[in-house]
Amino acid sequence: MWLSNRPRRWLANRPRRWLAALALVAIAARGENLAVTAAFDPEGRLWRLQVDGGRLQLDRSEDLGASFGPPVAVSAPEQRLAISVEERPAIAFAGGQVQVGYPVAAGAHGSRLFLARSANGGESFAAPQPLSEVPGRLHRLALDAAGRPYHLGYRDAGTRGAADLYLAAAGQPPRRLAGDLCDCCRPALALTRDDRPVIAARYVFPGDIRDHVLLQPTAAGTVTPRRVTFDDWQVHVCPTQGPALAIGADGRYHLAWFTLGKQRGLFHAHSDDGGKSFSAAVPFGDPNAHAMNPRVAVSGTTVTLTWQEFRDRRIRILARRSEDGGDTWGAARELASTAGAADRAELITGPEGSFVSWNTRAEGYRLIPVTAD
């Protein structure tokens, strides 16, 4: 269940309306796992990961989600999965392979990320192997152009509310990059055009100020967290709201985040100098409708933002697009809604543009195109 002790303490300190919104957004029925991960391969086919019968299953659609082929089991039958709306599996395509990363429970407070590879187009997978022997959480996975994995994850630091960040790159052992990361806000991982990892994460500054930093390891392996938001949100427990990060083909960084600090709600900013400086923060979404869970994607000069709001007891997915790389933005539009429990909507991009991938209890799985205004 997503509502662990840490988020429950946070919810207890929020207004009652936030409690109702977040509960309906993220909590599934007992025994139900609504988390679905989807991605397009280079040919534009849609691949989908979901838990069924206690195992992670992969299926594929040739018609933008209208129908799916027979599922293929990815995880081993004896593995106890640790998949949730925050601890998600991942699928990526590179080097002629289909690669799937997924978390397996490892004790009471962590999981290990396993990697399964298919060299025959997803028809079968080799035995999954752990990417790290040491348990962690909030794992992220990315592949470079040659198909080598970058594995990002948090480990307990022994400090209440803070975690250490570890990165394993291209088969190398995990290396600690930084401490003082907000311990249940999922980090974002993206690769530059030359396959350098860029990480955005919520950081715990002195005085329990929880703003965001950018981490970019150098070739020598050193890294210095660079503060990139200045909302000065002082909160004594984890907000469970991680940032979103995308890098365009032009090298522009796009960052989206949630805050209840000096500014309240969702914001976007971009950087044209490799993350050294960012544009002024642009708000989006309606804070009075509990706007949360931002996602950002780039396709050519089109930048897409999606998020969710809660009004009239319905979870609503909204989108906003920029056709000039994030300099100007169109109006927000509602794409879909549901009255019951739901997964967190994900934003994915393929040859035919950007889509929202969303699984809900009432409507089931949907792939929703984000079209022009």
PLY file of the C-alpha trace (Angstrom):
ply
format ascii 1.0
element vertex 373
property float x
property float y
property float z
element edge 372
property int vertex1
property int vertex2
end_header
0.00 0.00 0.00
1.18 3.51 -0.84
-0.04 5.03 2.42
3.01 4.09 4.48
3.77 5.50 7.92
5.77 8.43 6.54
3.08 9.69 4.15
0.41 9.07 6.79
2.22 11.41 9.19
2.43 14.01 6.45
-1.27 13.69 5.63
-2.17 14.10 9.27
-0.57 17.56 9.20
-2.33 18.70 6.02
-5.79 20.25 5.73
-8.64 17.75 5.56
-9.34 18.52 1.90
-5.78 17.46 0.98
-6.30 14.22 2.89
-9.42 13.40 0.88
-7.78 14.25 -2.43
-4.62 12.25 -1.90
-6.47 9.27 -0.47
-8.63 8.87 -3.57
-5.70 9.55 -5.89
-3.35 6.90 -4.60
-5.01 4.24 -2.47
-6.26 1.10 -4.17
-8.61 -1.46 -2.69
-7.14 -4.16 -0.47
-5.26 -6.66 -2.61
-5.44 -4.41 -5.68
-2.37 -3.03 -7.48
-3.27 -0.38 -10.03
0.32 0.60 -10.89
0.98 0.33 -14.64
4.12 1.39 -16.50
4.01 1.88 -20.27
6.49 2.98 -22.95
6.80 3.19 -26.71
9.59 1.38 -28.51
11.39 3.05 -31.44
8.87 1.54 -33.89
5.95 3.13 -32.05
4.58 -0.03 -30.42
3.19 0.34 -26.91
4.54 -1.93 -24.16
2.81 -2.25 -20.80
3.93 -3.61 -17.42
1.49 -4.57 -14.66
1.17 -7.00 -11.77
-1.14 -9.97 -12.24
-1.26 -12.99 -9.99
1.71 -11.77 -8.01
4.01 -11.62 -11.05
5.08 -8.76 -13.27
3.59 -9.22 -16.73
4.52 -7.50 -20.00
2.25 -7.17 -23.02
2.35 -5.18 -26.25
-0.08 -3.21 -28.38
0.21 -2.51 -32.11
-2.82 -0.16 -32.15
-2.13 2.49 -29.48
-3.65 0.52 -26.65
-6.90 -0.55 -28.30
-5.82 -4.19 -27.92
-2.90 -6.06 -26.42
-1.19 -9.33 -27.25
-0.73 -12.20 -24.79
1.27 -11.27 -21.67
4.76 -12.57 -20.93
5.87 -13.13 -17.33
8.98 -11.11 -16.45
9.54 -11.64 -12.71
10.46 -14.99 -11.17
7.55 -16.80 -9.47
9.24 -16.84 -6.07
9.92 -13.09 -6.01
7.79 -10.85 -3.77
7.29 -7.67 -5.73
7.49 -4.24 -4.11
5.64 -2.33 -6.83
3.44 0.64 -5.97
2.49 4.03 -7.40
5.82 5.39 -6.15
8.05 2.32 -6.52
7.40 1.62 -10.19
8.86 -0.87 -12.66
10.57 0.50 -15.76
10.90 -0.59 -19.38
13.46 0.65 -21.90
14.75 -0.24 -25.35
18.37 -0.02 -26.49
21.08 -2.11 -28.03
18.49 -4.34 -29.74
17.09 -5.47 -26.39
13.98 -5.00 -24.28
15.02 -4.38 -20.67
12.74 -4.33 -17.64
13.71 -3.17 -14.15
11.46 -3.90 -11.19
11.71 -3.79 -7.38
11.64 -6.91 -5.23
10.99 -6.70 -1.49
14.15 -6.97 0.64
13.26 -6.72 4.31
10.89 -4.34 6.00
12.28 -1.07 4.70
13.62 -1.57 1.21
13.78 -3.39 -2.08
16.33 -4.46 -4.66
16.00 -3.57 -8.33
16.16 -6.57 -10.64
16.86 -6.33 -14.36
15.40 -8.74 -16.91
16.60 -8.70 -20.51
15.01 -9.99 -23.70
16.99 -10.39 -26.91
14.05 -11.77 -28.93
11.67 -8.82 -28.99
10.04 -9.48 -25.62
8.93 -13.05 -26.42
10.89 -14.33 -23.42
13.30 -13.01 -20.80
16.52 -14.30 -19.35
16.59 -14.95 -15.62
16.40 -11.55 -13.86
19.52 -10.36 -12.07
19.84 -7.86 -9.20
21.46 -4.54 -10.07
22.53 -4.08 -6.45
22.92 -6.43 -3.52
22.19 -3.66 -1.02
18.49 -2.81 -0.49
17.25 0.65 -1.30
14.05 2.31 -2.51
12.59 4.72 -5.06
14.67 3.09 -7.77
15.03 4.68 -11.21
16.41 3.09 -14.35
17.71 4.54 -17.63
19.64 3.00 -20.52
22.37 4.63 -22.55
22.50 4.27 -26.34
24.39 0.98 -26.04
21.80 -0.48 -23.65
23.93 -0.18 -20.50
21.84 0.56 -17.39
22.02 3.51 -15.04
20.47 2.55 -11.70
19.51 5.25 -9.22
18.18 4.62 -5.72
17.92 5.86 -2.14
19.30 4.20 0.97
18.55 4.98 4.59
21.01 7.44 6.05
20.11 6.96 9.70
18.69 10.47 9.82
14.94 10.89 10.19
13.44 12.14 6.92
16.70 12.02 4.92
18.31 9.48 2.60
21.55 8.89 0.72
21.50 8.83 -3.08
23.40 6.08 -4.93
24.05 5.70 -8.65
25.40 2.66 -10.48
26.46 3.44 -14.04
27.15 1.03 -16.92
27.88 -2.05 -14.84
29.96 -0.23 -12.21
29.25 -0.71 -8.49
26.87 1.78 -6.84
28.47 5.05 -5.74
27.11 7.44 -3.13
26.44 10.80 -4.78
24.88 12.82 -1.96
23.08 12.73 1.36
20.19 14.73 2.83
17.68 13.74 0.15
13.99 13.84 1.11
13.44 10.17 1.82
10.14 9.40 0.09
10.03 11.95 -2.74
10.83 9.98 -5.88
13.85 11.43 -7.75
13.91 12.04 -11.50
16.63 10.65 -13.78
17.34 11.72 -17.36
20.27 11.28 -19.74
21.80 14.01 -21.89
22.49 13.57 -25.60
25.94 12.19 -24.74
24.52 9.81 -22.10
25.47 11.75 -18.99
23.04 11.25 -16.08
21.15 14.22 -14.68
19.19 13.84 -11.45
16.57 16.12 -9.93
15.55 15.46 -6.34
13.99 17.09 -3.30
16.71 18.01 -0.79
16.48 18.61 2.96
18.19 21.93 3.67
18.89 23.16 7.23
15.74 23.97 9.14
13.73 21.26 7.30
13.54 23.38 4.16
12.67 20.99 1.31
13.58 22.43 -2.07
15.04 20.79 -5.18
18.59 20.19 -6.34
20.16 19.05 -9.57
23.00 16.50 -9.46
25.26 15.91 -12.46
28.20 13.55 -11.84
31.38 14.54 -13.63
33.56 12.13 -15.61
35.73 11.85 -12.50
32.71 10.80 -10.46
32.39 13.93 -8.33
29.09 15.72 -7.85
27.88 18.82 -6.04
24.15 19.30 -5.45
23.03 22.55 -7.13
19.94 24.16 -5.63
17.45 25.00 -8.40
14.22 25.91 -6.54
13.89 28.48 -3.79
10.38 28.00 -2.42
11.60 27.59 1.19
8.98 24.96 1.99
9.48 24.10 5.65
7.84 20.78 6.47
8.97 18.25 9.05
8.03 15.08 7.14
8.31 13.95 3.53
5.75 15.43 1.10
5.78 12.33 -1.18
5.91 14.62 -4.22
9.01 14.19 -6.36
10.02 16.41 -9.30
9.85 15.64 -13.02
12.73 16.19 -15.44
13.09 15.97 -19.23
15.89 16.99 -21.58
15.11 18.02 -25.15
17.13 17.26 -28.27
18.26 20.90 -28.15
19.81 20.30 -24.72
17.22 22.38 -22.83
16.40 21.01 -19.37
12.74 21.07 -18.28
11.93 20.80 -14.57
8.44 20.54 -13.02
7.73 20.36 -9.30
5.22 20.66 -6.45
5.59 22.95 -3.44
3.63 24.43 -0.57
6.28 27.00 0.31
6.37 30.71 -0.54
4.80 29.63 -3.81
2.03 27.04 -3.68
1.18 24.49 -6.34
2.92 23.29 -9.48
5.70 25.05 -11.41
7.85 24.66 -14.50
11.23 26.16 -15.38
13.84 25.47 -18.04
17.61 25.75 -18.35
19.71 26.43 -21.45
23.11 26.19 -19.77
23.17 22.60 -18.58
21.35 23.27 -15.32
23.56 26.11 -14.09
20.62 28.51 -14.10
16.88 28.24 -14.72
14.21 30.52 -16.10
11.62 32.11 -13.82
9.19 29.56 -12.43
5.89 29.43 -14.34
2.88 28.21 -12.34
0.41 25.72 -13.77
-2.61 23.89 -12.41
-5.08 25.06 -9.77
-3.75 24.91 -6.19
-7.33 25.18 -4.93
-8.10 21.92 -6.75
-5.11 20.16 -5.17
-2.96 20.19 -8.32
-0.19 17.62 -7.84
2.00 14.91 -9.42
3.49 16.84 -12.38
4.99 15.12 -15.41
6.95 16.69 -18.28
7.96 15.36 -21.70
9.69 16.81 -24.77
9.22 15.85 -28.41
11.02 18.12 -30.86
10.02 21.67 -29.92
6.83 20.49 -28.20
6.89 20.39 -24.40
4.00 18.75 -22.58
3.04 19.09 -18.93
0.46 16.84 -17.30
-0.81 16.72 -13.73
-3.85 15.78 -11.70
-6.42 17.75 -9.77
-9.26 16.79 -7.47
-12.65 18.49 -7.62
-16.26 17.32 -7.27
-14.88 14.10 -5.79
-13.23 13.15 -9.08
-9.54 12.79 -9.96
-8.92 14.80 -13.12
-5.95 14.60 -15.48
-5.00 17.87 -17.17
-2.42 18.88 -19.76
-0.76 21.99 -21.09
1.49 22.25 -24.16
4.18 24.53 -25.50
5.08 24.47 -29.19
8.19 26.65 -28.80
10.28 24.68 -26.35
8.62 26.00 -23.20
8.81 29.74 -23.90
5.02 30.17 -24.16
2.16 27.89 -23.16
-1.34 27.04 -24.31
-4.34 26.76 -22.04
-4.84 23.85 -19.67
-7.26 21.15 -20.83
-8.84 18.25 -18.99
-8.08 14.89 -20.61
-9.85 12.37 -18.39
-11.34 11.83 -14.94
-12.45 9.07 -12.60
-14.51 8.84 -9.43
-12.58 6.05 -7.74
-9.08 4.86 -6.91
-6.41 5.35 -9.55
-2.76 4.92 -10.36
-0.70 8.04 -10.81
-0.95 9.06 -14.45
2.30 8.81 -16.42
3.30 10.86 -19.47
4.98 8.94 -22.31
6.23 10.00 -25.73
6.59 8.06 -28.97
6.78 8.62 -32.72
3.14 9.75 -32.78
3.46 12.30 -29.97
2.73 12.38 -26.25
0.16 10.30 -24.39
-1.10 9.93 -20.85
-0.90 6.35 -19.60
-3.45 5.87 -16.81
-4.99 2.94 -14.97
-8.10 3.39 -12.81
-10.31 1.01 -10.89
-13.51 2.07 -12.66
-12.38 2.51 -16.27
-9.35 0.23 -16.45
-6.28 1.07 -18.51
-6.39 4.04 -20.89
-3.89 5.57 -23.31
-4.98 9.17 -23.87
-3.45 11.32 -26.62
-2.31 14.84 -25.66
-3.27 16.71 -28.80
-2.72 20.33 -29.77
-4.98 23.01 -28.30
0 1
1 2
2 3
3 4
4 5
5 6
6 7
7 8
8 9
9 10
10 11
11 12
12 13
13 14
14 15
15 16
16 17
17 18
18 19
19 20
20 21
21 22
22 23
23 24
24 25
25 26
26 27
27 28
28 29
29 30
30 31
31 32
32 33
33 34
34 35
35 36
36 37
37 38
38 39
39 40
40 41
41 42
42 43
43 44
44 45
45 46
46 47
47 48
48 49
49 50
50 51
51 52
52 53
53 54
54 55
55 56
56 57
57 58
58 59
59 60
60 61
61 62
62 63
63 64
64 65
65 66
66 67
67 68
68 69
69 70
70 71
71 72
72 73
73 74
74 75
75 76
76 77
77 78
78 79
79 80
80 81
81 82
82 83
83 84
84 85
85 86
86 87
87 88
88 89
89 90
90 91
91 92
92 93
93 94
94 95
95 96
96 97
97 98
98 99
99 100
100 101
101 102
102 103
103 104
104 105
105 106
106 107
107 108
108 109
109 110
110 111
111 112
112 113
113 114
114 115
115 116
116 117
117 118
118 119
119 120
120 121
121 122
122 123
123 124
124 125
125 126
126 127
127 128
128 129
129 130
130 131
131 132
132 133
133 134
134 135
135 136
136 137
137 138
138 139
139 140
140 141
141 142
142 143
143 144
144 145
145 146
146 147
147 148
148 149
149 150
150 151
151 152
152 153
153 154
154 155
155 156
156 157
157 158
158 159
159 160
160 161
161 162
162 163
163 164
164 165
165 166
166 167
167 168
168 169
169 170
170 171
171 172
172 173
173 174
174 175
175 176
176 177
177 178
178 179
179 180
180 181
181 182
182 183
183 184
184 185
185 186
186 187
187 188
188 189
189 190
190 191
191 192
192 193
193 194
194 195
195 196
196 197
197 198
198 199
199 200
200 201
201 202
202 203
203 204
204 205
205 206
206 207
207 208
208 209
209 210
210 211
211 212
212 213
213 214
214 215
215 216
216 217
217 218
218 219
219 220
220 221
221 222
222 223
223 224
224 225
225 226
226 227
227 228
228 229
229 230
230 231
231 232
232 233
233 234
234 235
235 236
236 237
237 238
238 239
239 240
240 241
241 242
242 243
243 244
244 245
245 246
246 247
247 248
248 249
249 250
250 251
251 252
252 253
253 254
254 255
255 256
256 257
257 258
258 259
259 260
260 261
261 262
262 263
263 264
264 265
265 266
266 267
267 268
268 269
269 270
270 271
271 272
272 273
273 274
274 275
275 276
276 277
277 278
278 279
279 280
280 281
281 282
282 283
283 284
284 285
285 286
286 287
287 288
288 289
289 290
290 291
291 292
292 293
293 294
294 295
295 296
296 297
297 298
298 299
299 300
300 301
301 302
302 303
303 304
304 305
305 306
306 307
307 308
308 309
309 310
310 311
311 312
312 313
313 314
314 315
315 316
316 317
317 318
318 319
319 320
320 321
321 322
322 323
323 324
324 325
325 326
326 327
327 328
328 329
329 330
330 331
331 332
332 333
333 334
334 335
335 336
336 337
337 338
338 339
339 340
340 341
341 342
342 343
343 344
344 345
345 346
346 347
347 348
348 349
349 350
350 351
351 352
352 353
353 354
354 355
355 356
356 357
357 358
358 359
359 360
360 361
361 362
362 363
363 364
364 365
365 366
366 367
367 368
368 369
369 370
370 371
371 372
